[in-house]
Amino acid sequence: MAESVIVVLGCPEGGAQSPCEGKFLQLALAGRDYLVFAAASVHHYHNQILAAFAATNGITYDWLEPGVLEVKDPTLTVRGGGRFRVDPVARVIEVWDNSQAYGRFDAACLPAQVAAAGHAWSGFAVRIE
């Protein structure tokens, strides 16, 4: 498996004890796997999460029309997305649903990606619905 990275937008990290929920994307960029989690208060749509990720990583993109995002990096692949809820007290990440724009995440490799990321959430159990 490629190196894995967790990016969290708008959720408390580290020692925070507050639950957080929203949407997430499963991406690959230049041989590295990314899980990008965004609180519902920050991004309502998966394409907004992708635009934020692209902007943060210096990747150019264009909004072709409302809701249609074109990313201009051939090494970036969106594998899918869904919804999440993280409970830092119970140490659980629940994932479900799919992205209307990008399809369902790859459930088979998601727990291993979380575990390998070296993030505060990496030791959490992953529940897939």
RABEL-V982633 format. One line per field, one symbol per residue. psi: psi as a letter, one per 20 degrees, with the letter a starting at -180 (. if undefined). A space follows every 50 residues. Layout:
psi=???
//
This chain:
psi=qrqqppppojqqrcjqjpqqqcqqqorpoljpqqooppqhigpiqhhhgg ggggghjkpqrqohrpiopoploiippohaabqqppohgilpopqrarph hiaqrnhhighhgghiikrhihjqqppp.
//
